[in-house]
Amino acid sequence: MESLHAPKSDALRALYWRDEILQLMFWIKGEGFGDQVDPALLERFLGVEAAIGVRYLERLVGEGLLATDNDDLYELTEEGHRHGARVFADEFAELTKPGHGECGPDCWCHASPEEAEACLEERFGHDRQTTEG
């Protein structure tokens, strides 16, 4: 049995599982839990039966996103790693983007305390000279 959240059409279900598998494998590798997964791991983490998971893993091998050593162990290719990273970033974008009133990672305020102070003043409309003087 596949996940209740997976799409019903074959084409969309294949895309869904591609993204889920690559994202999981990217996360596992990034956390230092290893470079290879097997169908049983997919079953534990994603809820897709191992027998069904193998079909999706093999499809990803065919697409060049995974490589296998033919011992039911699969690992990301360079392209699979890039795709997994992109899906992972998209999935967590809402959690990592700046909150209301916060700057982004490319703001000058991260360069120095003076820039941080100037940025705060600009964002909140404060003028230190009128409040201090």
N, CA and C of each residue as an Amber inpcrd file, in Angstrom:
protein
   399
   0.8390000  -1.1890000   0.0000000   0.0000000   0.0000000   0.0000000
   0.8780000   1.2440000   0.0000000   0.5420000   2.1910000  -0.8470000
   1.2900000   3.4410000  -0.9210000   0.7020000   4.4550000   0.0500000
   1.4220000   5.5260000   0.2360000   1.0050000   6.5960000   1.1260000
  -0.3570000   7.1520000   0.7130000  -1.1480000   7.5340000   1.6980000
  -2.4480000   8.1440000   1.4320000  -2.3060000   9.5290000   0.8150000
  -1.1250000  10.1240000   0.9510000  -0.9050000  11.4720000   0.4410000
  -0.4060000  11.4870000  -0.9980000  -0.0380000  10.3320000  -1.5290000
   0.4790000  10.2700000  -2.8960000  -0.6500000  10.5360000  -3.8840000
  -0.3340000  11.1940000  -5.0060000  -1.3530000  11.4320000  -6.0490000
  -1.8910000  10.1080000  -6.5930000  -3.0380000  10.1750000  -7.2200000
  -3.6910000   8.9640000  -7.7290000  -3.2370000   8.5850000  -9.1320000
  -2.8690000   9.5490000  -9.9840000  -2.4550000   9.2220000 -11.3430000
  -1.0110000   8.7010000 -11.3320000  -0.7100000   7.7920000 -12.2430000
   0.6220000   7.1900000 -12.2950000   1.7200000   8.2280000 -12.5120000
   1.5030000   9.1590000 -13.4380000   2.5270000  10.1520000 -13.7570000
   2.8350000  11.0530000 -12.5570000   1.8030000  11.5540000 -11.9140000
   2.0210000  12.4260000 -10.7540000   2.5720000  11.6550000  -9.5640000
   2.1420000  10.4030000  -9.4260000   2.6480000   9.5730000  -8.3270000
   4.1510000   9.3380000  -8.5070000   4.5950000   9.1220000  -9.7440000
   6.0240000   8.9280000 -10.0050000   6.8170000  10.1840000  -9.6500000
   6.2970000  11.3540000 -10.0010000   6.9600000  12.6130000  -9.6500000
   6.9850000  12.8200000  -8.1400000   5.8660000  12.5120000  -7.5000000
   5.7600000  12.6490000  -6.0440000   6.8340000  11.8030000  -5.3540000
   6.9120000  10.5230000  -5.7300000   7.8660000   9.6280000  -5.0690000
   9.2960000   9.9910000  -5.4320000   9.5390000  10.4770000  -6.6500000
  10.8900000  10.9210000  -7.0040000  11.3390000  11.9990000  -6.0280000
  10.5130000  13.0110000  -5.8390000  10.8720000  14.1030000  -4.9420000
  11.0080000  13.6370000  -3.4960000  10.0900000  12.8020000  -3.0420000
  10.1370000  12.3120000  -1.6610000  11.4100000  11.4990000  -1.4100000
  11.7250000  10.6110000  -2.3280000  12.9000000   9.7520000  -2.1660000
  14.1850000  10.5670000  -2.2210000  14.3190000  11.4450000  -3.2030000
  15.5360000  12.2340000  -3.3230000  15.7170000  13.1800000  -2.1420000
  14.6300000  13.7510000  -1.6700000  14.7010000  14.6290000  -0.5050000
  15.1510000  13.8450000   0.7280000  14.5760000  12.6670000   0.9240000
  14.9540000  11.8250000   2.0590000  16.4260000  11.4380000   1.9740000
  16.8650000  11.0200000   0.7930000  18.2460000  10.5950000   0.6400000
  19.2100000  11.7640000   0.8400000  18.8450000  12.9410000   0.3790000
  19.6550000  14.1310000   0.6000000  19.7600000  14.4160000   2.0990000
  18.6500000  14.3220000   2.8060000  18.6360000  14.5800000   4.2500000
  19.4780000  13.5500000   4.9890000  19.3150000  12.2850000   4.6580000
  20.0640000  11.2090000   5.3200000  21.5640000  11.4240000   5.1380000
  21.9540000  11.7360000   3.9220000  23.3770000  11.9670000   3.6410000
  23.8760000  13.1990000   4.3920000  23.0950000  14.2640000   4.3650000
  23.4860000  15.5040000   5.0350000  23.6080000  15.3630000   6.5370000
  22.8070000  14.5030000   7.1160000  22.8560000  14.2740000   8.5630000
  23.9570000  13.2940000   8.9560000  24.6390000  12.7370000   7.9610000
  25.7310000  11.8130000   8.2490000  25.2810000  10.3990000   8.5620000
  24.0640000  10.0340000   8.1440000  23.5520000   8.6910000   8.4130000
  23.9370000   7.6870000   7.3320000  24.6750000   8.1180000   6.3360000
  25.1230000   7.2160000   5.2900000  24.7750000   7.7330000   3.9100000
  25.3910000   7.1100000   2.9240000  25.2020000   7.5010000   1.5360000
  24.2450000   6.5810000   0.7920000  23.9090000   5.4360000   1.3760000
  23.0890000   4.4540000   0.6750000  21.8090000   4.1600000   1.4580000
  20.7560000   3.8550000   0.7030000  19.4930000   3.4380000   1.3090000
  19.0430000   2.1440000   0.6370000  18.1530000   1.4560000   1.3170000
  17.5410000   0.2620000   0.7420000  16.0290000   0.4250000   0.7990000
  15.2850000  -0.4420000   0.1260000  13.8250000  -0.3030000   0.1190000
  13.1990000  -0.3440000   1.5160000  13.7900000  -1.0800000   2.4370000
  13.2420000  -1.1450000   3.7950000  13.3000000   0.2220000   4.4830000
  14.3470000   0.9840000   4.2020000  14.4510000   2.3270000   4.7830000
  13.3390000   3.2280000   4.2550000  13.0250000   3.0960000   2.9620000
  11.9160000   3.8730000   2.4030000  10.6130000   3.5300000   3.1110000
  10.4450000   2.2630000   3.3890000   9.2330000   1.8300000   4.0710000
   9.1400000   2.4680000   5.4630000  10.2710000   2.4760000   6.1820000
  10.2760000   3.0550000   7.5310000  10.0410000   4.5560000   7.5200000
  10.7020000   5.2700000   6.6090000  10.6370000   6.7310000   6.6270000
   9.4810000   7.3130000   5.8160000   9.1440000   6.6770000   4.7040000
   8.1430000   7.2610000   3.8050000   6.8170000   6.5120000   3.7920000
   6.7880000   5.3240000   4.3620000   5.5340000   4.5820000   4.4200000
   5.1550000   3.8880000   3.1270000   6.0950000   3.7690000   2.1970000
   5.8230000   3.0410000   0.9640000   6.3820000   1.6330000   1.1320000
   5.5660000   0.6290000   0.8330000   6.0210000  -0.7530000   0.9690000
   7.3060000  -0.9590000   0.1950000   8.2190000  -1.7330000   0.7570000
   9.5250000  -1.9620000   0.1360000   9.3880000  -2.4810000  -1.2950000
   8.4470000  -3.3810000  -1.5320000   8.2710000  -3.9400000  -2.8790000
   7.8760000  -2.8600000  -3.8800000   7.1010000  -1.8970000  -3.4520000
   6.7110000  -0.7820000  -4.3180000   7.8490000   0.2280000  -4.4120000
   8.5350000   0.4510000  -3.3050000   9.6540000   1.3830000  -3.2820000
  10.7480000   1.0060000  -4.2640000  10.9830000  -0.2980000  -4.4380000
  12.0030000  -0.7580000  -5.3760000  11.6900000  -0.2650000  -6.7830000
  10.4410000  -0.2780000  -7.1670000  10.0610000   0.2040000  -8.5080000
  10.4550000   1.6630000  -8.6890000  10.1980000   2.4840000  -7.6670000
  10.5450000   3.9000000  -7.7650000  12.0540000   4.0980000  -7.7280000
  12.7500000   3.3190000  -6.9110000  14.2050000   3.4100000  -6.8700000
  14.8040000   3.0440000  -8.2270000  14.3090000   1.9740000  -8.8240000
  14.8170000   1.5510000 -10.1310000  14.5140000   2.5940000 -11.2140000
  13.3750000   3.2230000 -11.1140000  13.0340000   4.2880000 -12.0620000
  14.0290000   5.4420000 -11.9390000  14.4080000   5.7760000 -10.7080000
  15.3730000   6.8490000 -10.4790000  16.7650000   6.4700000 -10.9740000
  17.1110000   5.1960000 -10.9070000  18.3650000   4.7220000 -11.4940000
  18.3170000   4.9580000 -13.0020000  17.1870000   4.6030000 -13.6160000
  17.0180000   4.8040000 -15.0570000  17.0860000   6.2620000 -15.4680000
  16.6630000   7.1570000 -14.5940000  16.7070000   8.5930000 -14.8710000
  18.0760000   9.2050000 -14.5740000  18.9920000   8.3950000 -14.0420000
  20.3230000   8.8870000 -13.7290000  20.4140000   9.6570000 -12.4300000
  19.3810000   9.5530000 -11.5840000  19.3730000  10.2770000 -10.3150000
  19.9170000   9.4330000  -9.1640000  19.9050000   8.1220000  -9.3290000
  20.4510000   7.1910000  -8.3430000  21.3670000   6.2040000  -9.0380000
  22.2770000   5.6320000  -8.2630000  23.1250000   4.5300000  -8.7240000
  22.8940000   3.3820000  -7.7500000  23.1090000   2.1680000  -8.2210000
  22.9230000   0.9970000  -7.3650000  24.0940000   0.0490000  -7.5290000
  24.3510000  -0.7150000  -6.4710000  25.4010000  -1.7220000  -6.5400000
  24.7970000  -3.1150000  -6.7310000  23.5030000  -3.1490000  -7.0540000
  22.7620000  -4.3970000  -7.2860000  22.6010000  -5.2610000  -6.0390000
  22.8620000  -4.7100000  -4.8640000  22.5970000  -5.4010000  -3.5960000
  21.4470000  -4.7320000  -2.8590000  20.5120000  -4.1780000  -3.5940000
  19.3860000  -3.4360000  -3.0180000  19.8290000  -2.2070000  -2.2410000
  21.0010000  -1.6650000  -2.5670000  21.4740000  -0.4210000  -1.9720000
  21.5680000   0.6240000  -3.0710000  21.0630000   1.8170000  -2.7710000
  20.9880000   2.8950000  -3.7540000  21.6310000   4.1400000  -3.1690000
  22.2880000   4.9080000  -4.0350000  22.8740000   6.1680000  -3.5900000
  22.6490000   7.2450000  -4.6410000  22.7070000   8.4860000  -4.1970000
  22.4960000   9.6270000  -5.0790000  23.6550000   9.7790000  -6.0630000
  23.3270000  10.0850000  -7.3020000  24.3320000  10.5410000  -8.2490000
  24.5130000  12.0440000  -8.0180000  25.4370000  12.6590000  -8.7310000
  25.5910000  14.1160000  -8.5950000  24.2930000  14.8350000  -8.9460000
  23.6640000  14.4090000 -10.0480000  22.4000000  15.0280000 -10.4620000
  21.3060000  14.7620000  -9.4290000  21.2660000  13.5540000  -8.8870000
  20.2890000  13.2330000  -7.8470000  20.4960000  14.0640000  -6.6020000
  21.7540000  14.3000000  -6.2560000  22.0700000  15.1360000  -5.0950000
  21.5790000  16.5660000  -5.3170000  21.8350000  17.1090000  -6.5200000
  21.3720000  18.4710000  -6.8220000  19.8530000  18.5620000  -6.7530000
  19.1810000  17.5630000  -7.3350000  17.7140000  17.5820000  -7.3230000
  17.1900000  17.4360000  -5.8950000  17.7720000  16.5220000  -5.1170000
  17.3570000  16.3370000  -3.7260000  17.5510000  17.6020000  -2.9120000
  18.6650000  18.2930000  -3.1370000  18.9350000  19.5430000  -2.4200000
  17.8980000  20.5980000  -2.7640000  17.5440000  20.6760000  -4.0420000
  16.5460000  21.6580000  -4.4940000  15.1780000  21.3680000  -3.8740000
  14.7720000  20.1090000  -3.8720000  13.4790000  19.7260000  -3.2960000
  13.4820000  19.9890000  -1.7940000  14.5770000  19.6490000  -1.1310000
  14.6920000  19.8670000   0.3100000  14.5900000  21.3620000   0.6240000
  15.3050000  22.1820000  -0.1330000  15.2670000  23.6310000   0.0840000
  13.8630000  24.1860000  -0.1480000  13.2040000  23.7190000  -1.1940000
  11.8390000  24.1770000  -1.4750000  10.8860000  23.7820000  -0.3580000
  11.0440000  22.5700000   0.1350000  10.1500000  22.0550000   1.1870000
  10.2510000  22.8790000   2.4680000  11.4640000  23.3260000   2.7760000
  11.6770000  24.0340000   4.0390000  11.8660000  25.5360000   3.8620000
  11.5550000  26.0540000   2.6840000  11.7420000  27.4800000   2.4110000
  10.9630000  28.3560000   3.3790000   9.7630000  27.9690000   3.7100000
   8.9510000  28.7760000   4.6280000   9.5840000  28.8680000   6.0090000
  10.3020000  27.8290000   6.4110000  10.9350000  27.8320000   7.7280000
  12.2480000  28.5930000   7.7460000  12.8900000  28.7220000   6.5890000
  14.2030000  29.3490000   6.5490000  14.1960000  30.7770000   6.0210000
  13.0660000  31.2310000   5.4880000  13.0420000  32.6030000   4.9760000
  12.9320000  33.5920000   6.1400000  13.3740000  34.8200000   5.9260000
  13.2970000  35.8020000   6.9990000  11.8420000  36.0590000   7.4090000
  11.6490000  36.2730000   8.6980000  10.3260000  36.6150000   9.2000000
  10.0050000  38.0690000   8.9170000   8.7950000  38.4470000   9.2400000
   8.3710000  39.8330000   9.0410000   9.3230000  40.7620000   9.7820000
   9.8790000  41.7110000   9.0580000  10.7920000  42.6760000   9.6750000
  12.2250000  42.2010000   9.7640000  12.5100000  40.9840000   9.3120000
  13.8780000  40.4810000   9.3530000  14.5230000  40.6390000   7.9880000
  15.8280000  40.7180000   7.9870000  16.5780000  40.8260000   6.7470000
  16.8620000  39.4420000   6.1850000  17.2130000  39.4300000   4.9240000
  17.6210000  38.1940000   4.2880000  19.0980000  37.9230000   4.5070000
  19.5770000  36.7610000   4.0840000  20.9810000  36.3970000   4.3130000
  21.9780000  37.2560000   3.5370000  21.5200000  37.9590000   2.5080000
  22.4370000  38.7860000   1.7300000  22.4450000  40.2480000   2.1730000
  21.7850000  40.5680000   3.2730000  21.7300000  41.9470000   3.7700000
  23.0940000  42.3560000   4.3270000  23.4420000  43.6200000   4.1240000
  24.7100000  44.1410000   4.6220000  24.7960000  44.1030000   6.1380000
  23.6620000  44.0060000   6.8150000  23.6900000  44.0500000   8.2740000
  24.4610000  42.8760000   8.8770000  24.7020000  41.8480000   8.0880000
  25.4650000  40.7060000   8.5790000  26.9650000  40.9490000   8.4920000
  27.3690000  42.0580000   7.8650000  28.7890000  42.3340000   7.6490000
  29.4650000  43.0030000   8.8430000  28.7240000  43.8270000   9.5790000
  29.3580000  44.5300000  10.6940000  28.2900000  45.0330000  11.6620000
  28.6940000  45.3250000  12.9080000  27.7360000  45.8780000  13.8740000
  27.1760000  47.2250000  13.4290000  27.9990000  48.0350000  12.7640000
  27.5340000  49.3410000  12.3020000  26.4420000  49.1900000  11.2490000
  26.6420000  48.2620000  10.3310000  25.6320000  48.0050000   9.2970000
  24.3600000  47.4420000   9.9330000  24.5120000  46.5950000  10.9350000
  23.3410000  46.0250000  11.6140000  22.5250000  47.1230000  12.2840000
  23.2070000  48.0540000  12.9300000  22.5130000  49.1610000  13.5860000
  21.7890000  50.0390000  12.5730000  22.4850000  50.3560000  11.4590000
  21.8730000  51.1830000  10.4190000  20.6690000  50.4800000   9.8060000
  20.7690000  49.1850000   9.6360000  19.6640000  48.4150000   9.0650000
  18.4570000  48.4330000  10.0020000  18.6950000  48.2280000  11.2860000
  17.6020000  48.2710000  12.2620000  16.9090000  49.6200000  12.2540000
  17.7010000  50.6700000  12.2150000  17.1230000  52.0090000  12.1990000
  16.2730000  52.2160000  10.9520000  16.7650000  51.7540000   9.8210000
  16.0220000  51.9160000   8.5770000  14.7280000  51.1050000   8.5830000
  14.8130000  49.8740000   9.0660000  13.6340000  49.0050000   9.0460000
  12.5370000  49.4900000   9.9770000  12.9340000  50.0160000  11.1090000
  11.9220000  50.4120000  12.0810000  11.6440000  51.9110000  12.0850000
  12.2760000  52.6360000  11.1630000  11.9820000  54.0550000  11.0080000
  12.5000000  54.9190000  12.1320000  13.4490000  54.4410000  12.8740000
  14.0180000  55.2220000  13.9650000  15.2000000  56.0280000  13.4690000
  15.3320000  57.1730000  13.9830000  16.4900000  58.0100000  13.7050000
  17.1480000  58.2770000  15.0240000  18.2800000  57.6570000  15.2660000
  18.9600000  57.7650000  16.5510000  19.2180000  59.2160000  16.9320000
  19.5170000  60.0360000  15.9700000  19.8720000  61.4010000  16.3090000
  18.7020000  62.1610000  16.8700000  17.4610000  61.8600000  16.4300000
  16.3040000  62.5830000  16.9740000  15.9300000  62.0270000  18.3440000
  16.2420000  60.7600000  18.6090000  15.8890000  60.2030000  19.9210000
  16.9700000  60.4460000  20.9370000  18.2280000  60.6380000  20.4540000
  19.3260000  60.8310000  21.3950000  19.5750000  62.3210000  21.6780000
  19.1550000  63.1730000  20.8040000  19.6150000  64.5020000  20.9360000
  18.6920000  65.5570000  21.1890000
